[in-house]
Amino acid sequence: SIYDLTGIENFSALTTLVCSLNQLTSLDVSNNTALTFLNCSANQLTSLDVSNNTNLELLHCAYNEIESLDISNNPELTVVYAPGNQLTVLNTFHANALLHLDCSWNFLQSLDVSNNKNLKELDCQMNQLTCLNVANGYNSDFNYMWPDINFDLTCIEVDDVQWANANWS
């Protein structure tokens, strides 16, 4: 039943913050630059700014009301678990270490993970995708990709169309 974490920003050496399953409407982690793990899932957050958290490795922000998520300034980030938000924008451009991305059950119309060379797992089902770009040069390294239930998805950009047709159903 926590609804306010004012003051958490003063813990500059904090490496792990788990504040899930509460009633937070805002969360300021901009001064928590040592954070490597953040789980703020199942709150009422409408925004989340992790641009100063360049050491962040794991981000769990599922089941909030976040509309935009920019992880382009998080080069150490390996896991992003963000299903069940209100995402219309997701920027993963410089998230070079990203291995697992779950952005399912959102409102994304396009998703470009072509710069995420290490990506192995992508769950982007149940969005409003019309275009998905997974042409990162390493499609054969994917463990799984779930673009299901995107009824208007007409374009999936891949490394090799023949390989994708033969290996991905």
C-alpha positions in Angstrom: 0.0 0.0 0.0 2.9 2.4 -0.6 1.9 5.4 -2.6 4.9 7.7 -2.3 8.6 7.0 -2.5 9.7 10.6 -2.1 13.3 10.6 -0.8 14.4 7.4 -2.6 16.3 9.7 -5.0 18.7 10.5 -2.2 20.1 6.9 -2.0 22.7 7.4 -4.7 24.4 4.1 -4.0 21.2 2.0 -4.3 21.7 -0.9 -6.7 18.4 -2.7 -6.3 14.9 -1.3 -5.9 11.9 -3.5 -5.7 8.7 -1.5 -5.2 6.2 -3.6 -7.1 2.6 -4.2 -6.2 2.0 -0.8 -4.7 0.0 2.3 -5.5 2.8 4.5 -6.9 1.8 7.1 -9.4 5.3 8.6 -9.8 8.9 7.3 -9.3 12.0 9.4 -9.5 15.1 7.3 -9.9 17.1 9.9 -11.8 19.7 10.3 -9.0 19.9 6.5 -8.3 22.7 6.1 -10.9 24.1 2.9 -9.3 20.8 1.1 -9.9 21.3 -2.3 -11.7 17.9 -3.8 -10.9 14.5 -2.0 -10.9 11.2 -3.7 -10.4 8.3 -1.2 -10.2 5.7 -3.5 -11.7 2.0 -3.4 -10.8 1.7 0.2 -9.8 0.0 3.2 -11.4 3.0 4.8 -13.0 2.2 6.8 -16.1 5.9 7.6 -16.9 9.3 6.2 -16.1 12.5 8.0 -16.8 15.6 5.7 -16.6 17.8 7.8 -18.8 20.3 8.5 -16.0 20.4 4.9 -14.9 23.2 3.8 -17.3 24.2 0.8 -15.1 20.7 -0.6 -15.2 20.7 -4.3 -16.2 17.2 -5.5 -15.4 14.0 -3.4 -15.7 10.6 -4.8 -14.7 7.9 -2.2 -15.1 5.0 -4.4 -16.1 1.3 -3.6 -15.5 1.5 0.1 -15.0 0.1 2.9 -17.3 3.4 3.9 -18.9 2.9 5.5 -22.3 6.5 5.9 -23.5 9.7 4.1 -22.5 13.1 5.2 -23.7 15.9 2.7 -22.9 18.3 4.1 -25.5 20.6 5.4 -22.8 20.9 2.0 -20.9 23.8 0.2 -22.6 24.0 -2.5 -19.8 20.3 -3.4 -19.9 19.8 -7.1 -20.6 16.1 -7.7 -19.7 13.1 -5.4 -20.1 9.8 -6.8 -18.9 7.1 -4.2 -19.7 3.9 -5.9 -20.7 0.5 -4.6 -19.8 1.2 -0.8 -20.0 -0.1 1.8 -22.3 3.1 2.0 -24.4 2.8 3.8 -27.8 6.5 4.5 -28.0 9.4 2.2 -27.1 13.0 3.3 -28.0 15.6 0.5 -27.7 18.2 2.1 -30.0 21.4 2.0 -27.9 20.4 -0.8 -25.6 23.2 -2.9 -27.0 23.2 -5.6 -24.3 19.5 -6.3 -24.6 18.8 -10.1 -24.6 15.1 -10.3 -23.6 12.3 -7.8 -24.4 8.7 -8.3 -23.4 6.5 -5.4 -24.5 3.4 -7.4 -25.0 -0.1 -6.2 -24.3 0.5 -2.5 -25.2 -0.4 -0.1 -27.9 2.7 -0.1 -30.1 2.1 0.5 -33.8 5.8 0.0 -34.8 8.8 -1.6 -33.1 12.4 -1.5 -34.3 14.9 -3.7 -32.6 17.3 -3.8 -35.5 20.1 -2.2 -33.4 19.8 -4.8 -30.7 22.3 -7.3 -31.9 22.2 -9.5 -28.8 18.4 -9.8 -28.7 17.4 -13.5 -28.2 13.8 -13.3 -27.0 11.1 -10.9 -28.1 7.5 -10.9 -27.0 5.5 -8.2 -28.7 2.2 -9.9 -29.0 -1.1 -8.2 -28.5 -0.1 -4.7 -29.6 -1.3 -2.7 -32.6 1.8 -3.3 -34.7 1.7 -2.6 -38.4 5.5 -2.9 -38.8 8.1 -4.9 -36.9 11.9 -4.6 -37.7 13.9 -7.5 -36.3 16.6 -7.3 -39.0 19.5 -7.1 -36.6 21.9 -9.4 -38.4 21.5 -12.2 -35.9 18.0 -13.6 -36.5 19.3 -17.2 -36.3 20.3 -16.5 -32.7 16.7 -15.8 -31.6 15.3 -18.3 -29.1 11.8 -17.1 -29.6 9.8 -14.3 -31.1 6.1 -13.8 -30.5 4.5 -11.1 -32.7 1.1 -12.9 -32.5 -2.2 -11.1 -32.2 -1.2 -8.0 -34.0 -4.0 -8.0 -36.5 -2.7 -5.2 -38.7 0.9 -6.4 -38.8 1.7 -6.4 -42.5 5.5 -6.1 -42.5 8.2 -8.0 -40.5 11.7 -6.9 -41.6 14.1 -9.9 -41.2 17.7 -10.7 -42.1 16.8 -13.3 -44.6 13.3 -13.9 -45.8 14.0 -17.5 -47.0 15.6 -18.4 -43.6 12.8 -16.8 -41.7 10.1 -18.6 -43.7 11.9 -21.9 -43.2 12.6 -21.5 -39.4 9.8 -19.3 -38.0 6.2 -20.4 -38.4 
